[in-house]
C-alpha cells in the first residue's frame, strides 16, 4: 500500500510503531521494521551509549529503515541528533515539539523529523518550521494525551497542513487504517497494540494485565508527571490520585534520585531537565520531580515486572485486544483486512 508516508519513510506498509520507554528497543523495532512497518526506538530511557548500541543491534537484525524518538528538552539532545545523523537513521520523532534550531540541525544532516501534536495550532506551528511529517494523537491514546478524540483532531490537522499526517490513538486493526486514510492521514501509529505482541519485551504477567483490562480500564491522570497521562488503572495509580502534597513530594523526590542514577545524570543536568520540564507549564516542584522520575516508574512495571509499584501507559484499545501475535502476523493481518475493506468499499461505489 503506497502512501505519502511509505514514500517518505521507505517502508512497505503505512504502519508506525511508536516509541515506548523500556518497550521499543532493538527487539521490537527490528521486528516491526523487518515486517514492513516502521519501528521507532524509545531513547529517552537510554544513555547515549545505549542508544548507539541499540541502533547497531537493529542493523544486525534488519536492513529496513527505522527511527528514534528523542526528548527535545534532553540535556544531550544535540549530541543524540548528531549520532542519528552519523548512523544514517531515517527519522527523529519527538514527543515534545523541537525548536527551530533542532529541526534545522536534523534537516542539515538529512534526518527526517516528525513531532507528535495534540492540537491543530501545534501542527501548523511545526509545519511552518519545516518538519517532514506530524503524528497526531487523539485522547484515546496512551501516555501523554489531550482531551480531543482522534476522529475530531485528525481531520482538523489534515486540513491545516500539507505534509504527511500520521494518525494515533485508538488504532489496532485494518478497519482503523482504512478509516484514517479516509480522513486524509497517510498512515497510522500504534503503541499499545505493538506492546501486546510476542515480540514485545514486556513480561508476560504485565501483558496479561493489559489483556484483562476492560475498555474503561484506563485513566487519565496528572499525578504521574504533572501533565495528562493515560495509564492502566491500578491500586498504585489510585494511591497517587489520593496522595497529599507532602507524600507526593517525598515520593517524587525518591523517583527523581533513582532516575538520576539510572540515566547517569549529574545533579546540574537533572535540575536543568526539571527546569525545561516546567517551562511553559504550571507545575509544582513535586510534579516536576515526578516528571523527571517517571522513567523509573515505567521501568519498575515494564522491565522488572512489578506493576504494583509502577506505571503502565496504555491506550483505550487495551480493552479490545485479546491476543499476542508476532509483529509480522499483526501487520500482515492489518494489511489483509484493510485491502479487503477497500475492495468492499470499491464494490459499493
HELIX and SHEET records of a PDB file:
HELIX    1   1 UNK A    4  UNK A    9  1                                   6    
HELIX    2   2 UNK A   26  UNK A   34  1                                   9    
HELIX    3   3 UNK A   48  UNK A   61  1                                  14    
HELIX    4   4 UNK A   77  UNK A   86  1                                  10    
HELIX    5   5 UNK A  100  UNK A  108  1                                   9    
HELIX    6   6 UNK A  120  UNK A  129  1                                  10    
HELIX    7   7 UNK A  150  UNK A  160  1                                  11    
HELIX    8   8 UNK A  174  UNK A  183  1                                  10    
HELIX    9   9 UNK A  192  UNK A  195  1                                   4    
HELIX   10  10 UNK A  204  UNK A  212  1                                   9    
HELIX   11  11 UNK A  235  UNK A  242  1                                   8    
HELIX   12  12 UNK A  245  UNK A  263  1                                  19    
HELIX   13  13 UNK A  267  UNK A  278  1                                  12    
HELIX   14  14 UNK A  285  UNK A  302  1                                  18    
HELIX   15  15 UNK A  307  UNK A  309  5                                   3    
HELIX   16  16 UNK A  316  UNK A  320  5                                   5    
HELIX   17  17 UNK A  327  UNK A  348  1                                  22    
SHEET    1   A 9 UNK A  15  UNK A  17  0                                        
SHEET    2   A 9 UNK A  38  UNK A  42  1                                        
SHEET    3   A 9 UNK A  67  UNK A  70  1                                        
SHEET    4   A 9 UNK A  91  UNK A  94  1                                        
SHEET    5   A 9 UNK A 112  UNK A 117  1                                        
SHEET    6   A 9 UNK A 133  UNK A 137  1                                        
SHEET    7   A 9 UNK A 164  UNK A 168  1                                        
SHEET    8   A 9 UNK A 187  UNK A 190  1                                        
SHEET    9   A 9 UNK A  15  UNK A  17  1                                        
SHEET    1   B 3 UNK A 143  UNK A 144  0                                        
SHEET    2   B 3 UNK A 229  UNK A 232 -1                                        
SHEET    3   B 3 UNK A 218  UNK A 221 -1                                        
END                                                                             
